[in-house]
Amino acid sequence: MLQYSDFLIKICQKEEYVQDILAGNIYMNELKWFNSIPDSFRGDRYDGHRYHKIVDNEPVFLCLEVKGINPSSIKLPLPPKSVIAQSFIGADKIPLFCAVQLDENIVESISPNEYKFKKSVIEHMEQFGNHVVILSKRELMAKMEEYANKNNVKIHAENVRYVNEKSSIPRTDSWEEQIKEFLFVKTVSPDRAYTLQNEWRMAITYPQVISDNENHKIIHIGELEYAMTLPSIDWLKEGTLKVEVK
C-alpha cells in the first residue's frame, strides 16, 4: 500500500498560480463560488450542504408547526426524487483550499516500490488545468496553524468523505462535527462522480474572513520549502512514483 499521505497535488490553470503557491500565497475561494460555477467537475451546488434525495415510497414530509393551534402542524408529503439541501448561516463565505490527496486511491502498484497514476484519475485532473504542484501537507498545515494562532482564526482540514446519496449520515449536536458534515462530506451518484478527485480540503471555519463584497481570501504563510512543480500534467501520465533513500 502506498504511504505518501503527507503529499498533496494541486492542479492549476495558470503558471502564475503555481508560483503563488510556491511563494506561500494560499488562494482560498469562498464556498459560494463552488456552488455557483457551472462546471460539473469543479462546481457543486450542494457543496457545504446536507444533501438528501428522496427515493420512491420514502415517507418524507415538509412540516409547518404553529404553537397554540390545534392541530399544531401541517404536513406536506414530498414527491419522489425531490432533493433536500440544508446549510447554515455564513456557510457561503467560508474560504476553501482544495487539492488532491496523494495516496493509494489515485495510483496503482507496478512493483513493490513503484507506482503509476491511474489513467481515469489523470483524465479527470486534466479538466482543472495543465500546471502541477506537489507539496507537503505537513509543511502547509504547520504554516497555516502558525497563521491561525497569530490571527485568532480556526482552521480545519481533512480528506473529503464520499457517500452515496442514499446513505444515512448520523446527525450530531456538536458544532465541530456539523462543520465536518457540511464541508467535508460530498454526496455522489452516477451523475455526481466526484470520487476521482480524491479531494483534501482546508477551511477557515471561524470567524468570517471574507468580506461581503469579496469572494476569496489570500493567506500569506511564507515560501514553501517542500514543494516542486512539473512541466505539465503529462508527467503524471507517463511518470512513476517511488521512494529513494540515499
N, C-alpha and C positions, 0 to 999 in steps of 0.2 A: 504493500500500500504506500502511496506517495505521501511523504510527510513534509510538504512545503507550505504548511499553513501560515507561515509568517509572511508570505508574499502576496501582493495584490497586483492585478493587471488593470491599467487604466487605458482605455481606447479614446483617442481624441480626434476631432475633426481637423484641427489645425496644429502646425508645429509650434506656434506661439503658446498654445495651451499646454503643450508638453514642457516648454521652458518655464512656464509659470509654476507647474508642479515641482520641477527640479529646484526652483528658487524658493519653494515653500509658500507659495501664494495659493491657498486652497480655495477654489471657487465652489460655492455651495448654492445651488438653486433652491428656491422655496418650493414646498410641496405642491402648491397650486400650479406651478409651471408643468410638473409631470401630469397633473390632472387635465391640463388644457391643450397640450400639444397633440396633434392628430396621429403621430407615428404609432403604429401598433406595437413596435418592438421597444420603443423608448417611453412613450406615454402610456398612462393608465389612469383612466378617470376614477377608478376605485382605489387608487393608492392612498394610504392613510385612512381607509375606511374599514369598518366591519362589513363584510360582503356576504350576502346570503341570497341564493337563487331558489325560489320556491319550486319544488318538484310536484309532479302530479299527485293529487289526493293528500297533499300535506295541509293540515289544518292550521293555517296562519291567518290572523285577523289584525286589522287596524282598529284599535280601541280608543274611544273618546270617553273619558271619565269626568263627571261633573259632581262635585260634592254637594250634598243636600238634596239631590234629585233622585227619585226612585222610579225606574231602575237607574242605578248610578253610572251605567256605561252603555255606550252604543258600539256594537261590533260590526265591522265591515269585512267580509271574507275577501282575501286577496286571490286573484286568479293564478293558475299555474304559470311558471316561467317569469313571474314578476321578480324584480330584483330589489332587495332592501339593502341600502348602504347607509351606515351610521358613521359619523365622525364626531369631533369635539371642537369647541370654540378655540380658535387660534391655530388649528392644525395646518391650515393653508399657508401660514407664514413660517413654518418650521423649515430650517435650512438642511439640505441633504447633500452629502458627498457619496457618490456611488462608484464602485469598482467591481472587478471580477475576482473572486477568491480562487487562488491557485491551489487546487487540491485534486484528489482522485476523481472528482466528478467531471473534470474537463480534459483529462488526459487518459491515455491507455498505455499499459506497460508493454515494451517491446524487448526488454531484457531485465534482469534483476535490478539494475541500477540505471535504467534508461527509459524515458517516457516520450510519447508523441501526443500532441494535441489532437483531440477528436475533431474530425472534419466538420461534423454538424455544428460544433461549438464555434469554430473559426468562421464558418459561413454566416453564423448569426452575429458574431462580433463585427464582421466587416460592415454591417449596417451602421455601426456607430462611428466609423472613421478608419483611417489608414495609419495613424500615428500611435505608437505604443510606448507606454512607460511601465516598467516593472519596478515596484517599490516595496520597501519593508513596512509591513503593517505595524510591527513593534516600534519602529522609529517614528512613524507617523503618529501613532497613538500617544507615545511619550511626549512628543512636541505639542499635540493637541491638549493633552491633560495639563501640561505646563501653562498653556494659553488659558485653559478653563480656570485654573486656580488663580491666575493673575487677574482675570476679568470677571470672576464670580458667575460663571455660567455652568450649566450642566450638559454633559455630553454623553451620549450612549451610542455604542457601535456593536454590531454583531452581524452574522450571516442572516440573510433573509430566509425565512422558512416558507416553503411552498406547500399549500394544502389544496385538496380537491374541493370544488365548490359545494359538494355535498357533505364535507367534513363538519363535525361539530367541534367548535373551539370552546374550551372551558372559559367561563366568564369569571372575572375577579374584581374585587373592590379596590385592590392596590393600584394607585396611580402609576407606579413604575411598571407594573405588569400590563396595565392598559396601554401604556406607551408602546411597549413591545408588541402588543397585539395589533394596534393600529398601524404602526410604522414598519414592523419587521415580519409581518405575515402577509403573504401575497397569495391570492386565490387563483388557481389555474384551472383550465378546462381546454377542450380541443381548440377553441378559438382564442384562448388566452395562454399561449405556450411560452411562459416566462422562465421555465426551469433552466433553459440553455444559458441564461445569463449568469447563473451561479453567483448571485449578487451578494456582495458585502456592502453595507452602508453605514454611514455615520451621521448622526443628527444632533443638533443643538436643541435640546428639549426645553430649556428654560434659561433666562427669560426670552421674550421676543427680541431678537437682534436684527431682524429685517424690518425696516420702517414700512409704513403703509404705502408709501409712494416708490418703493423699491421692490425688486423681485429676486435679489440674490445678495449674498454676503461673501466677501473675500477675507479669509483668515490668514494673517501673516505669521508663520511659525518658524521662519528661518530655513536656510538651504538644507536640502535633504542629502545626506551622505551616502545612504544605502539605496541607490536608485540607478536605473540605467534605461536608456532608450534603444529602440530598434529602428532601423531604417524604414521599415514598413511592416504591415501585418503579415506580409508574405513570409517573413522569417518564422512566424508561428506555424505557418502551413508546412514549411519544409524542414524546420529545425527539430532537434530533440533536446530533452532536458536530462541532465544527470548531475550527480553530486561528486565533486572532486575535492579531496583533502590533500593539501600539499604542505 
